[in-house]
Amino acid sequence: MQKPNIILILADDLGYGDVGCYGGTHIHTPCLDAMAQGGLRFTDFHSNGAVCSPTRAALMTGRYQQRAGIEGVISAAKHRQVGMDTSETTFANVLNEAGYATALFGKWHLGYAPEYNPLHQGFDTFRGFVSGNVDYFSHIDQVGYEDWWQDRQLKNEEGYTTDLVTQHGLHFIETHQNQPFCLYLAHECPHYPYQGPNDKGYRTTSNTQPGQGPRQDQDVAYAEMMSAMDRGIGAIVEKVQALNLAHNTFIFFCSDNGPTGPGSAGPLRGGKGTTWEGGHRVPAIAYWPGVIEAGVTTHQTALGMDLFPTFASLAHAPVHRPLDGVDLSPVLKGENDLPLRTLFWRHGKRKAVRYEQWKWVESTEDSGLFNLSDDLGEQNDLSQQMPDKTKEMRRLFQVWEKDVTSHGQMRT
C-alpha cells in the first residue's frame, strides 16, 4: 500500500473564532473555509497546552508535554540552554525511519541551543526560527537575537516570515513529489508582532521595542496577517492538486493554543495562557479528498498529541514507546468514534480535567465544574450542586499529575 504524504500546518495563537468556518466574521479565510468544505471540521479539538512550547512538545511526541519536561514557554531571555531532550521520540523520527523525507519550515520553539535543533529531532530539513517569535521581516527575536536558520546554520534570508514558510513548503513538495514526505509548516501567524506583508521590519539587534510591533491598528494588521497565511495555505493545497498528489496526501490544520491581542475565542471563555476552553479549544481541519468525506463536521474530542499516532498509523510506521495520544484514523474515515478517555491540562497553577461533557477547572481567576454540552462558555459553576463529581474530577487530576511528573523533572 502506498504511504500517504503528510502535511501538518500549525497556526500560532489562532483563536476558535478567528476562522470563517468557525463563525468568525472579522477576518476572511476563504482557503481554510474551502478546506473545511472539502474535508472534516473538528468542533472539539484542543491543544495540549495553553502556550506555545508545551503544545509543541506534546504535538511532536504524542505524549503529555509534562513527560518531556516542557511545562512552560522556553524563553529567549531565560532559557537559552533549555530544550526538548533528543532522547524523546518525535513523529518526525518515526516517519523518517519509515522512509519519509521530513521538513520543518517556520517556528520550532523547543530549544535554542544547537543540540536541540530540529535536525536532531527527526527532520531532514529546517528553515525558520527557534524562538517564540521574530520580527516578520528582520527575523530578530524579542530580545535582540538574529533568529533565522538554514538547518544548523544561522542564515537570514529576505522576506516576510509567512511567505517564506509557504515558499519553502511549495519547493519541498515539488522536490519530493516522487517519494513519501512529511511537511510541517509551523506558521508564526497570527502571533505578535502585528505586521502585515506590506509593512517593514522594526526590530534590530539593539532595538526590540515595542514587543507587539509599532502599528496602532492591530486589528487591521491581524486581518492582513491572517489573509497572508490563508493565501499560503491555499497555495499549498493547489500545489498538491496540481502535482496530482491530492489522493495520497493528508493535510491537517490547527492552532497551537487560544488567542491573544486582537484574536477571538468566539463563544469560549478565556484565551491563551488559561485552561478555560478559549485557551485550548482551537480550529482544526482535516483534508484528504477521496479518503475523508467532504463537508463533514465531527464533535469527537481530540488533542494535538493525537496527531503522532495518527501519522504513524497512516504511514504504517511502528512506534516503540507508549503514547498518550490516540489514532484519529477511524474518525477521519468516518468509521468509528474514539474511545472515552479523561483528558488533562496544566499550565502553572491553572488546571483542568475533561471527561465526556464534564470539565473541572481550577484557575487563579475562578474555579468550578461545568457541563460543556449546554454551557460551552463555562459560566454556570455546578460544583456546589455536584460535590461528588467535583471531588472525583479533582482526584483524577491528582493521579494524572503524579504519573506525568514522575517521568521527569519540569525544566521550564
Disulfide bonds with the S-S distance in Angstrom:
none
